[in-house]
Amino acid sequence: MRGTRDCKPPRSRRPALAAGLALAAFTAMGAAPHAEDVGGLASQYAAQVAALLPLLDAPAEPELLSAALVDVRRAVAEIDQVVASTMPDGPGILDAGGVRGSAATAHLHLAAFETRTRDFEGARRDIERARHLLGARADTFRVPWAARQDTEPGKAPITHYEMRTLAEFEALLRLFWSEARPIAFDLSAVDAKELASVVLSEAPGSPTRESDRPLVERGAALLRESVSSGKRSFSIPLPPGIYRFGAGPGSGIDGSFLVSEASEPDPVVVGAQRFALRLTIAGRTHTPRFFMNGVEVRDLSSMPYGYYRVDADREFIKDAPALIRFVPGPGLNNKSRSVWTLYVPAGEMTELRFGAAPLGSRLRD
């Protein structure tokens, strides 16, 4: 659904400052502002954000976009304060003065700026915040997607906005988000003294595009931030490519994983513990292969714990699962038709037994 709307951008940022002072004055006097006053404050902050939208439609210097993002985040923080100070939380309440609509619009525009600067996780959070603010209105709410400015001699500039529904807005942003995929990391097996030294890097020979370098650098920075804060489980966005993780010489923490463009990635399990795997296969032909996050593990005597995709010729091997998760320590094994969860104490050996598929099933084709 499309449409256009013409409006003049705010002449300066003085209205936003005045709006903040007005809210502070209401609070100091202990008086609750009227709905129209609150709506005016919110709309002024939203207009401050909307005035920067033309930057998204034209090539812009990274420094300019970064500065604009700081301004947008500041304005959105102010409008969130207006919402928190004047209205109870909850998606189903009455939106007096259009405050929640203005706040949702500002969050959606912030998501657009974050997407342009490749902060995809921040953009996802702001989309969800907008959806929460709108509640039942989310399906019909329309927001400016893009803006262009027309100027004529002797006349004030006119900004033309292209309107989109929230669903359309999110779908357009997802076209950019698809460049990076959320990868889950599990560092529960990492020793506390090694946790802060775990680092992520691009593997030599990775097919990562040059335009994706900022995404790789941001992903590595997010991992450092997460482990520095003591997190053991988290998710970071990474573009397709081959990556390595490690914690320095002597740590035993060293591995690689593949982020593909299509297949669903398994969690990346980081740790120094290993186990040994022995295969017993009827006939000992057509041995299955084991892949951890897209990388084949050939040394079965030193297997990292984690998720393994099993590549087996099921015309010859009976009941081979598609996925096996190896977990360190004792536990109760669980086997379904396609997924096995097996517990193996560190340093020990586990045996996988596979039977031969019936001869008749191999001859039918």
C-alpha positions in Angstrom: 0.0 0.0 0.0 1.5 3.3 -1.0 0.7 7.0 -0.7 2.4 10.3 -0.4 2.2 13.1 2.1 3.7 16.6 1.8 4.9 18.5 4.8 7.5 21.1 5.7 10.4 19.9 7.8 11.0 21.6 11.2 13.0 24.8 10.8 15.3 24.0 13.8 15.7 21.8 16.8 14.4 24.5 19.2 10.9 22.9 19.3 12.4 19.7 20.6 14.3 21.5 23.3 11.1 23.5 24.2 9.2 20.2 24.3 11.6 18.7 26.8 11.5 21.8 29.0 7.7 21.8 28.9 7.5 18.1 30.1 10.0 18.9 32.9 7.8 21.8 33.9 4.7 19.7 34.1 6.6 17.1 36.2 8.0 19.8 38.6 4.5 21.2 39.2 3.1 17.8 39.8 0.5 18.4 37.1 -0.4 15.9 34.4 -0.3 17.5 30.9 -3.4 17.3 28.8 -3.6 14.7 26.0 -3.2 17.3 23.3 -0.1 18.7 25.1 1.5 15.3 25.4 0.6 14.6 21.8 2.3 17.8 20.8 5.5 16.9 22.6 5.6 13.5 21.0 4.9 14.7 17.5 7.7 17.3 17.8 10.2 14.6 18.6 8.9 12.4 15.8 9.1 15.4 13.3 12.8 15.9 14.4 13.4 12.3 13.4 11.4 12.4 10.1 13.4 15.5 9.0 16.5 13.3 8.7 14.8 10.7 6.5 16.1 12.2 3.2 19.6 11.1 4.2 18.5 7.4 3.7 17.7 7.9 0.1 20.9 9.4 -1.0 24.6 8.4 -0.8 25.9 9.7 2.5 29.3 9.7 4.2 29.5 7.2 7.0 30.4 10.0 9.4 27.2 11.9 8.5 25.0 8.8 8.9 26.6 8.1 12.3 26.0 11.6 13.4 22.4 11.4 12.2 21.9 8.1 14.1 23.1 9.7 17.3 20.5 12.5 16.8 17.7 10.0 16.0 18.5 7.8 19.0 18.5 10.9 21.3 15.1 12.0 20.0 13.6 8.5 20.3 14.9 8.3 23.9 13.1 11.6 24.6 9.9 10.4 23.1 10.1 7.2 25.1 10.4 9.3 28.2 7.3 11.2 27.2 5.4 7.9 26.9 6.8 6.5 30.2 6.0 9.7 32.1 2.5 10.2 30.9 0.9 6.9 29.9 0.8 3.4 31.5 2.4 0.6 29.7 0.4 -1.9 27.7 -0.5 -2.4 24.1 -4.3 -2.2 24.6 -4.7 1.2 26.2 -6.3 4.3 24.6 -3.7 6.3 22.7 -4.7 9.7 23.9 -3.2 12.5 21.7 -1.6 10.0 19.4 1.4 9.6 21.6 2.0 5.9 20.9 1.6 6.4 17.2 4.3 9.1 17.2 6.5 6.9 19.4 6.0 3.9 17.1 6.8 6.0 14.0 10.0 7.3 15.7 11.1 3.7 16.5 10.5 2.6 13.0 12.5 5.4 11.6 15.3 4.6 14.0 15.2 1.0 12.8 15.7 2.3 9.2 18.8 4.3 10.3 20.1 1.3 12.2 19.7 -0.9 9.2 21.5 1.6 7.0 24.4 1.6 9.5 24.2 -2.2 9.7 23.0 -2.5 13.3 20.5 -5.2 12.4 19.9 -6.4 16.0 19.1 -2.8 17.1 16.7 -2.5 14.1 14.9 -5.7 15.1 14.4 -4.5 18.6 13.0 -1.2 17.5 10.6 -2.9 15.1 9.3 -5.0 18.0 9.1 -1.9 20.2 6.9 -0.2 17.6 4.7 -3.2 17.3 4.3 -3.3 21.1 3.4 0.4 21.2 0.8 0.0 18.5 -0.9 -3.1 19.8 -4.0 -3.9 17.7 -3.3 -1.0 15.4 -0.1 -2.6 14.1 -1.9 -4.2 11.1 -3.3 -0.9 9.8 -0.8 1.7 10.9 1.0 3.5 8.2 4.4 5.2 8.5 6.6 7.3 6.1 9.1 4.9 4.5 11.2 7.3 2.3 11.4 11.0 1.9 12.6 13.3 -0.8 12.8 17.1 -0.7 11.8 19.5 -3.5 13.1 23.0 -3.5 12.1 26.0 -5.6 13.6 29.5 -5.6 11.7 31.7 -3.2 9.7 28.8 -1.6 10.2 26.7 1.5 11.4 23.1 0.8 8.6 20.5 0.6 9.3 17.0 1.8 7.4 14.1 0.1 6.9 11.0 2.2 6.1 7.5 0.8 3.7 5.7 3.2 4.0 2.1 4.2 2.3 -0.3 6.6 4.3 -1.7 9.5 4.4 -5.1 7.8 5.7 -3.5 4.5 8.2 -1.4 6.4 9.6 -4.5 8.2 9.7 -6.5 5.0 11.7 -3.8 3.2 14.2 -3.7 6.1 14.5 -7.5 6.1 15.9 -7.3 2.5 18.9 -5.7 4.1 18.9 -7.9 7.2 19.2 -11.0 5.0 22.8 -10.0 4.4 23.6 -11.1 8.0 22.2 -14.1 9.8 21.8 -14.4 13.6 24.3 -17.0 14.8 23.8 -18.5 18.3 26.9 -19.0 20.5 27.2 -21.4 23.5 30.2 -20.7 25.7 29.0 -22.6 28.7 31.9 -25.0 28.5 34.6 -22.2 28.5 36.6 -21.9 31.6 36.0 -18.5 33.4 39.6 -17.4 33.0 39.5 -18.0 29.2 36.1 -16.4 28.7 37.2 -12.8 28.1 40.0 -13.9 25.7 37.6 -15.7 23.2 37.8 -13.8 19.9 36.1 -14.2 16.5 37.8 -13.6 13.1 37.3 -14.2 9.5 39.0 -17.4 8.3 41.6 -17.1 5.6 40.1 -17.7 2.2 36.6 -16.9 3.3 34.3 -15.8 0.4 33.0 -12.8 2.4 32.3 -9.8 0.1 34.3 -6.6 0.7 31.0 -4.7 1.3 30.3 -7.1 4.2 33.5 -6.3 6.1 31.8 -3.8 8.4 29.3 -6.6 9.3 32.2 -9.0 10.2 33.9 -6.3 12.3 30.7 -5.5 14.1 30.0 -9.2 14.7 33.5 -9.6 16.2 32.9 -6.5 18.4 29.6 -7.8 19.6 31.2 -11.1 20.6 33.9 -9.2 22.6 31.2 -7.2 24.3 29.2 -10.2 25.2 32.0 -12.3 26.6 33.5 -9.2 28.4 30.2 -8.9 30.3 30.3 -12.5 31.3 27.6 -13.8 28.9 27.7 -17.5 28.1 24.9 -17.7 25.5 24.1 -15.0 23.0 23.4 -14.4 19.3 25.2 -12.1 16.9 24.6 -11.3 13.2 27.2 -12.4 10.7 27.2 -12.4 6.9 27.8 -15.5 4.9 31.4 -16.7 5.1 33.9 -18.9 7.0 34.9 -17.9 10.5 37.3 -18.9 13.2 37.2 -18.6 17.0 39.9 -19.0 19.6 41.3 -18.0 22.9 45.0 -17.9 22.4 47.9 -20.4 22.5 47.5 -23.2 25.0 43.8 -22.7 25.6 42.7 -25.6 23.5 39.9 -23.3 22.2 40.1 -23.3 18.5 37.5 -24.0 15.8 35.8 -22.8 12.6 32.3 -22.6 11.3 30.5 -21.7 8.1 27.6 -19.2 7.7 25.8 -20.2 4.6 23.4 -18.1 2.5 20.5 -20.6 2.8 20.7 -23.4 5.3 19.8 -22.9 8.9 22.9 -22.6 11.1 23.3 -24.6 14.3 24.5 -23.0 17.5 28.3 -22.6 17.6 29.5 -24.4 20.7 32.9 -23.0 22.0 35.1 -25.0 24.4 38.3 -26.9 24.8 36.9 -30.2 25.8 37.1 -33.1 23.4 35.9 -36.7 23.1 36.6 -39.7 20.9 34.1 -41.3 18.5 34.2 -44.8 17.2 31.9 -46.1 14.4 30.6 -49.6 14.1 28.9 -50.1 10.8 27.6 -53.3 9.3 29.6 -54.2 6.3 31.9 -51.1 7.0 31.1 -49.5 3.7 29.7 -46.1 3.0 31.0 -44.5 6.2 28.9 -41.5 7.3 30.6 -38.0 7.4 30.2 -35.5 10.2 29.9 -31.7 9.7 29.9 -29.1 12.4 28.4 -25.8 11.3 29.3 -26.7 7.7 32.9 -27.8 8.3 33.7 -31.5 8.0 35.3 -33.0 11.1 37.6 -35.8 10.0 39.6 -36.6 13.2 37.1 -38.8 15.1 39.7 -39.2 18.0 39.4 -35.5 19.0 35.8 -34.3 18.5 34.6 -31.0 19.8 31.3 -31.0 21.6 28.4 -29.5 19.7 25.9 -30.1 16.9 26.9 -32.4 14.0 25.0 -32.8 10.7 25.3 -36.4 9.5 25.8 -37.1 5.8 25.0 -40.8 5.4 23.9 -42.9 2.4 20.7 -44.1 3.9 20.3 -46.7 1.1 23.1 -48.6 2.8 23.1 -47.3 6.4 20.1 -48.0 8.6 18.5 -45.4 10.9 21.2 -42.7 10.6 19.9 -39.4 12.1 20.2 -36.1 10.4 21.6 -34.3 13.5 23.5 -35.5 16.5 24.2 -33.2 19.5 27.1 -34.3 21.7 26.9 -32.9 25.3 29.8 -33.1 27.8 29.1 -35.0 31.1 26.6 -37.7 32.2 23.0 -37.6 31.1 20.1 -39.5 29.6 20.6 -40.0 25.9 17.6 -39.2 23.7 17.1 -40.6 20.2 14.4 -39.7 17.7 14.2 -40.7 14.1 16.1 -37.6 12.9 17.8 -36.1 16.0 20.0 -37.7 18.6 21.2 -36.1 21.9 24.2 -38.0 23.3 26.0 -37.3 26.6 29.7 -38.2 26.6 32.1 -37.3 29.5 35.1 -35.2 28.5 38.1 -37.3 27.3 36.1 -40.5 26.9 35.0 -42.5 23.9 31.5 -43.1 22.6 30.5 -45.6 20.0 27.9 -45.2 17.3 26.4 -48.4 15.9 24.7 -48.4 12.5 23.1 -51.3 10.8 22.9 -52.1 7.1 19.8 -51.0 5.3 17.7 -54.0 4.0 18.8 -55.1 0.6 15.3 -54.8 -0.8 15.2 -51.1 -0.2 18.4 -50.7 -2.2 17.1 -52.6 -5.2 13.7 -51.0 -5.5 15.1 -48.1 -7.5 
